[in-house]
Amino acid sequence: MAEIDALPFPFAFRPEAMALIVIDMQRDFAEPGGFGASLGNDVGRVVAIVPTVKRLIEGFRTAGLPVIHTMECHRSDLSDLPPAKRNRGNPSIRIGDAGPMGRVLVVGEPGTAILDEVAPLPGEFVIEKPGKGACYATSFGEDLKRLGVQQLVFAGVTTEVCVQTTMREANDRGYECLLAEDATESYFPEFKAAALAMIRAQGAIVGWTAMTDQVLKGIADA
Ligand code: TIU
């Protein structure tokens, strides 16, 4: 059994049971005019991790391990968008509204697409999710069972919203979860730091964290 040098202690790694899940690396969270920017955020922080996310994805592909992508998005009739989500806050444009990259977070719109640099390859799973977590109202749980996956390495955005929500959902469902620290980002550095600390506190109460180089070394050694 291989190990990944992780916090709060090494992560025992089983290649036959491991997948990478890349959360919501979409133009809407990374480019001006998208949903993230409409909430008043600095999207440059998300753009900065793209090369590291790409390196992590390529490491899993090279090792022949599954890569799963998620997209936060809604049907074009918005039937899966609760009013409580659409109306929350005071964004300059709301989910479903027409923006510079098409309708915000709606399936098939240009802004909803995953960034080219980290785009799925044919055959990789893409989970379209209407919530912040990937387990709610999706086939994610069944897909993982079909793949035989029991351990998940997490990357993507944002750390304390969709990434942490999905990690907590997966942890409760019995998956061992590890977050790649430098392949995730928040619009708020202090929230990222707090999320990482919360996840690995109390003996990995939610999961482990490790740098991408350590994850790739673990895979290469396995
Ligand atoms: N706003 C924010 O930080 N995140 C989201 O709305 N979605 C995801 O985290 N993907």
Boltz pocket constraint, residues with backbone or C-beta under 6 A from the ligand:
constraints:
  - pocket:
      binder: B
      contacts: [[A, 23], [A, 24], [A, 29], [A, 36], [A, 39], [A, 72], [A, 132], [A, 157], [A, 158], [A, 159], [A, 161], [A, 162], [A, 163], [A, 187]]
      max_distance: 6.0
